[in-house]
Amino acid sequence: MATFAKYMTEWDSLLVTVAANTAELGYLEEYRAQLAAAQQGAREASIKQATLKAQVQQATRDLEEFLRQGRDAATRLRNGIRVRYGLKDEKLVEFRMKPRRRPQKAREQPPEPDPSETK
């Protein structure tokens, strides 16, 4: 597939050459005009594409910055909630935070009988 620059170079050369030979190629004026219009449209579309690409990149940087600010604010807010209620208060569950709890002792379960012993 040809690149944009290759097309533009090729079309520029073709348009200049056809214009230099207008006396002999006058009957191709309609096609020359179509090519010139297509070339201009392609250039404008390429500029628009570059502009939109830059806008997408900027929007991505903006989004990343807002997410960073949001994470920072959420952390500060959670820390403030912990200061208010403490680290162990069950009220933390309401804010989707885990309170610190005492470790639960593992319940001792009776050993399962060995299947080879049961007959």
MIDREN-541259 format. One record per residue: residue number from 0; x, y negated, z negated of N, C-alpha, C in turn. Coordinates in Angstrom, 3 decimals. Layout:
<nodes>
(NUM,(X,Y,Z),(X,Y,Z),(X,Y,Z))
...
</nodes>
This chain:
<nodes>
(0,(0.852,1.181,0.000),(0.000,0.000,0.000),(0.897,-1.245,0.000))
(1,(0.548,-2.168,0.846),(1.341,-3.393,0.953),(1.060,-4.318,-0.231))
(2,(2.061,-5.084,-0.574),(1.897,-6.020,-1.673),(1.269,-7.315,-1.162))
(3,(0.780,-8.084,-2.107),(0.181,-9.376,-1.779),(1.176,-10.251,-1.022))
(4,(2.395,-10.336,-1.526),(3.414,-11.186,-0.888),(3.702,-10.727,0.530))
(5,(3.737,-9.424,0.750),(3.994,-8.899,2.085),(2.876,-9.302,3.047))
(6,(1.629,-9.181,2.591),(0.499,-9.616,3.428),(0.601,-11.103,3.765))
(7,(0.864,-11.912,2.747),(0.928,-13.361,2.979),(2.026,-13.719,3.981))
(8,(3.185,-13.104,3.837),(4.300,-13.360,4.757),(3.931,-12.932,6.175))
(9,(3.373,-11.741,6.286),(2.984,-11.212,7.593),(1.916,-12.095,8.237))
(10,(0.908,-12.484,7.464),(-0.180,-13.294,8.015),(0.293,-14.698,8.381))
(11,(1.179,-15.279,7.542),(1.736,-16.602,7.878),(2.434,-16.548,9.233))
(12,(3.269,-15.556,9.412),(4.009,-15.404,10.662),(3.050,-15.225,11.834))
(13,(2.048,-14.397,11.677),(1.078,-14.143,12.739),(0.303,-15.407,13.093))
(14,(-0.140,-16.143,12.079),(-0.896,-17.375,12.333),(-0.041,-18.424,13.045))
(15,(1.209,-18.576,12.635),(2.103,-19.545,13.273),(2.360,-19.149,14.724))
(16,(2.612,-17.874,14.965),(2.901,-17.393,16.313),(1.685,-17.548,17.228))
(17,(0.511,-17.217,16.715),(-0.713,-17.368,17.517),(-0.967,-18.847,17.806))
(18,(-0.748,-19.711,16.828),(-0.944,-21.152,17.042),(0.033,-21.680,18.088))
(19,(1.249,-21.161,18.108),(2.244,-21.600,19.097),(1.883,-21.147,20.507))
(20,(1.042,-20.139,20.600),(0.649,-19.607,21.912),(-0.847,-19.799,22.171))
(21,(-1.383,-20.898,21.697),(-2.822,-21.163,21.827),(-3.272,-21.181,23.282))
(22,(-2.442,-21.696,24.160),(-2.829,-21.784,25.580),(-3.132,-20.398,26.144))
(23,(-2.344,-19.412,25.780),(-2.540,-18.064,26.304),(-3.494,-17.232,25.455))
(24,(-3.629,-17.593,24.172),(-4.428,-16.774,23.253),(-5.650,-17.523,22.709))
(25,(-6.118,-18.508,23.423),(-7.263,-19.296,22.980),(-8.495,-18.463,22.702))
(26,(-8.667,-17.382,23.441),(-9.840,-16.525,23.265),(-9.829,-15.798,21.911))
(27,(-8.688,-15.832,21.188),(-8.584,-15.188,19.877),(-8.777,-16.175,18.724))
(28,(-9.199,-17.390,19.032),(-9.345,-18.439,18.014),(-10.269,-18.010,16.874))
(29,(-11.337,-17.333,17.211),(-12.283,-16.894,16.170),(-11.590,-15.965,15.160))
(30,(-10.795,-15.042,15.662),(-10.083,-14.110,14.778),(-8.971,-14.808,13.998))
(31,(-8.311,-15.780,14.649),(-7.285,-16.549,13.960),(-7.905,-17.309,12.803))
(32,(-9.085,-17.911,13.029),(-9.791,-18.657,11.988),(-10.229,-17.715,10.856))
(33,(-10.662,-16.506,11.211),(-11.063,-15.524,10.192),(-9.868,-15.118,9.333))
(34,(-8.719,-14.913,9.987),(-7.518,-14.538,9.252),(-7.073,-15.678,8.330))
(35,(-7.128,-16.911,8.840),(-6.742,-18.068,8.023),(-7.661,-18.188,6.806))
(36,(-8.969,-17.972,7.013),(-9.932,-18.044,5.909),(-9.687,-16.919,4.898))
(37,(-9.422,-15.719,5.412),(-9.157,-14.589,4.526),(-7.877,-14.825,3.726))
(38,(-6.867,-15.382,4.371),(-5.609,-15.669,3.680),(-5.825,-16.699,2.574))
(39,(-6.572,-17.750,2.881),(-6.855,-18.774,1.876),(-7.652,-18.175,0.719))
(40,(-8.646,-17.357,1.040),(-9.439,-16.699,0.000),(-8.588,-15.782,-0.864))
(41,(-7.675,-15.055,-0.239),(-6.788,-14.156,-0.988),(-5.883,-14.958,-1.918))
(42,(-5.363,-16.081,-1.448),(-4.515,-16.920,-2.303),(-5.301,-17.446,-3.504))
(43,(-6.522,-17.917,-3.257),(-7.356,-18.440,-4.346),(-7.706,-17.323,-5.340))
(44,(-8.026,-16.151,-4.804),(-8.357,-15.017,-5.680),(-7.136,-14.602,-6.513))
(45,(-5.963,-14.657,-5.907),(-4.737,-14.309,-6.633),(-4.481,-15.300,-7.772))
(46,(-4.705,-16.579,-7.499),(-4.542,-17.603,-8.535),(-5.560,-17.378,-9.657))
(47,(-6.806,-17.091,-9.268),(-7.851,-16.831,-10.262),(-7.504,-15.604,-11.099))
(48,(-6.982,-14.565,-10.436),(-6.591,-13.348,-11.142),(-5.498,-13.640,-12.165))
(49,(-4.505,-14.423,-11.775),(-3.412,-14.768,-12.689),(-3.935,-15.591,-13.863))
(50,(-4.860,-16.515,-13.566),(-5.443,-17.339,-14.619),(-6.231,-16.487,-15.607))
(51,(-7.040,-15.581,-15.075),(-7.840,-14.716,-15.942),(-6.956,-13.775,-16.750))
(52,(-5.879,-13.295,-16.139),(-4.954,-12.429,-16.865),(-4.351,-13.185,-18.051))
(53,(-3.980,-14.429,-17.816),(-3.431,-15.253,-18.903),(-4.478,-15.479,-19.987))
(54,(-5.736,-15.687,-19.576),(-6.805,-15.895,-20.545),(-7.048,-14.628,-21.368))
(55,(-6.985,-13.474,-20.723),(-7.162,-12.202,-21.444),(-6.036,-12.024,-22.460))
(56,(-4.816,-12.319,-22.048),(-3.684,-12.189,-22.966),(-3.843,-13.138,-24.155))
(57,(-4.292,-14.366,-23.890),(-4.488,-15.322,-24.981),(-5.618,-14.859,-25.898))
(58,(-6.701,-14.346,-25.300),(-7.821,-13.846,-26.106),(-7.372,-12.690,-26.988))
(59,(-6.496,-11.845,-26.468),(-5.968,-10.727,-27.250),(-5.149,-11.244,-28.424))
(60,(-4.299,-12.229,-28.176),(-3.512,-12.814,-29.276),(-4.439,-13.469,-30.303))
(61,(-5.470,-14.173,-29.831),(-6.429,-14.801,-30.752),(-7.130,-13.747,-31.601))
(62,(-7.583,-12.675,-30.959),(-8.268,-11.601,-31.679),(-7.350,-10.986,-32.727))
(63,(-6.108,-10.707,-32.353),(-5.167,-10.133,-33.310),(-4.952,-11.064,-34.498))
(64,(-4.874,-12.353,-34.244),(-4.681,-13.331,-35.326),(-5.904,-13.373,-36.247))
(65,(-7.112,-13.373,-35.664),(-8.327,-13.385,-36.491),(-8.426,-12.107,-37.321))
(66,(-8.052,-10.969,-36.733),(-8.068,-9.723,-37.493),(-7.062,-9.771,-38.638))
(67,(-5.885,-10.332,-38.388),(-4.882,-10.468,-39.453),(-5.410,-11.357,-40.566))
(68,(-6.017,-12.495,-40.199),(-6.584,-13.404,-41.195),(-7.704,-12.724,-41.974))
(69,(-8.539,-11.949,-41.273),(-9.640,-11.246,-41.931),(-9.150,-10.190,-42.910))
(70,(-8.126,-9.424,-42.493),(-7.566,-8.412,-43.398),(-7.000,-9.075,-44.644))
(71,(-6.306,-10.205,-44.457),(-5.718,-10.925,-45.590),(-6.818,-11.431,-46.529))
(72,(-7.861,-12.024,-45.956),(-8.961,-12.545,-46.779),(-9.686,-11.413,-47.508))
(73,(-9.897,-10.278,-46.814),(-10.577,-9.141,-47.442),(-9.743,-8.590,-48.605))
(74,(-8.432,-8.534,-48.427),(-7.551,-8.061,-49.505),(-7.630,-8.989,-50.701))
(75,(-7.593,-10.289,-50.443),(-7.682,-11.260,-51.533),(-9.031,-11.160,-52.242))
(76,(-10.091,-10.963,-51.469),(-11.430,-10.828,-52.040),(-11.517,-9.574,-52.910))
(77,(-11.007,-8.457,-52.405),(-11.022,-7.220,-53.203),(-10.202,-7.380,-54.486))
(78,(-9.041,-8.043,-54.361),(-8.229,-8.275,-55.552),(-8.977,-9.137,-56.570))
(79,(-9.718,-10.138,-56.098),(-10.517,-10.972,-56.991),(-11.614,-10.179,-57.678))
(80,(-12.223,-9.260,-56.950),(-13.258,-8.397,-57.537),(-12.643,-7.516,-58.622))
(81,(-11.462,-6.967,-58.349),(-10.783,-6.130,-59.356),(-10.412,-6.952,-60.586))
(82,(-10.013,-8.217,-60.371),(-9.698,-9.076,-61.517),(-10.949,-9.282,-62.355))
(83,(-12.074,-9.493,-61.711),(-13.331,-9.761,-62.427),(-13.832,-8.535,-63.169))
(84,(-13.834,-7.372,-62.510),(-14.431,-6.185,-63.106),(-13.407,-5.220,-63.712))
(85,(-12.168,-5.388,-63.396),(-11.153,-4.460,-63.885),(-10.983,-3.302,-62.922))
(86,(-10.008,-2.488,-63.219),(-9.686,-1.386,-62.314),(-10.535,-0.143,-62.553))
(87,(-11.220,-0.060,-63.719),(-11.939,1.165,-64.085),(-13.457,1.032,-64.023))
(88,(-13.954,-0.177,-63.849),(-15.411,-0.407,-63.898),(-16.103,0.269,-62.706))
(89,(-17.185,0.973,-62.999),(-17.954,1.663,-61.955),(-18.623,0.680,-60.992))
(90,(-18.709,-0.582,-61.370),(-19.276,-1.618,-60.500),(-18.479,-1.707,-59.190))
(91,(-17.229,-1.309,-59.219),(-16.392,-1.351,-58.012),(-16.973,-0.512,-56.880))
(92,(-17.702,0.550,-57.224),(-18.301,1.419,-56.219),(-19.262,0.621,-55.334))
(93,(-19.950,-0.346,-55.928),(-20.887,-1.190,-55.176),(-20.169,-1.932,-54.042))
(94,(-18.909,-2.218,-54.221),(-18.115,-2.937,-53.229),(-17.289,-1.975,-52.367))
(95,(-17.648,-0.692,-52.433),(-16.949,0.351,-51.692),(-15.474,0.448,-52.080))
(96,(-15.240,0.300,-53.359),(-13.890,0.410,-53.907),(-13.907,1.536,-54.933))
(97,(-12.809,2.239,-55.074),(-12.743,3.353,-56.020),(-12.204,2.865,-57.363))
(98,(-12.998,3.061,-58.418),(-12.463,2.728,-59.739),(-11.449,3.793,-60.164))
(99,(-10.536,3.398,-61.005),(-9.588,4.377,-61.540),(-10.316,5.186,-62.597))
(100,(-10.208,6.474,-62.495),(-10.873,7.370,-63.439),(-9.832,8.294,-64.038))
(101,(-10.181,8.812,-65.203),(-9.290,9.781,-65.834),(-9.247,11.025,-64.964))
(102,(-8.090,11.623,-64.889),(-8.030,12.864,-64.111),(-8.906,13.924,-64.752))
(103,(-9.649,14.625,-63.953),(-10.520,15.697,-64.452),(-9.678,16.943,-64.681))
(104,(-9.891,17.546,-65.848),(-9.192,18.792,-66.119),(-9.824,19.867,-65.250))
(105,(-8.988,20.664,-64.696),(-9.492,21.756,-63.863),(-10.236,22.734,-64.760))
(106,(-11.446,23.054,-64.379),(-12.222,24.022,-65.146),(-11.619,25.403,-64.943))
(107,(-11.501,26.090,-66.055),(-10.968,27.441,-65.946),(-12.096,28.354,-65.536))
(108,(-11.889,29.021,-64.423),(-12.883,29.966,-63.941),(-12.418,31.368,-64.317))
(109,(-13.381,32.203,-64.665),(-12.972,33.575,-64.997),(-12.347,34.208,-63.762))
(110,(-11.335,35.026,-63.994),(-10.682,35.660,-62.841),(-11.658,36.591,-62.130))
(111,(-11.565,36.611,-60.837),(-12.436,37.480,-60.048),(-11.935,38.908,-60.213))
(112,(-12.886,39.837,-60.315),(-12.453,41.224,-60.481),(-11.754,41.714,-59.216))
(113,(-10.752,42.512,-59.421),(-9.993,43.073,-58.315),(-10.874,44.133,-57.631))
(114,(-11.100,43.995,-56.338),(-11.997,44.961,-55.664),(-11.509,46.403,-55.729))
(115,(-10.206,46.594,-55.892),(-9.691,47.977,-55.960),(-10.022,48.621,-57.305))
(116,(-10.322,47.792,-58.302),(-10.619,48.334,-59.627),(-12.084,48.749,-59.758))
(117,(-12.944,48.183,-58.966),(-14.370,48.512,-59.049),(-14.658,49.732,-58.190))
(118,(-15.246,50.725,-58.843),(-15.597,51.949,-58.116),(-16.941,52.433,-58.522))
</nodes>
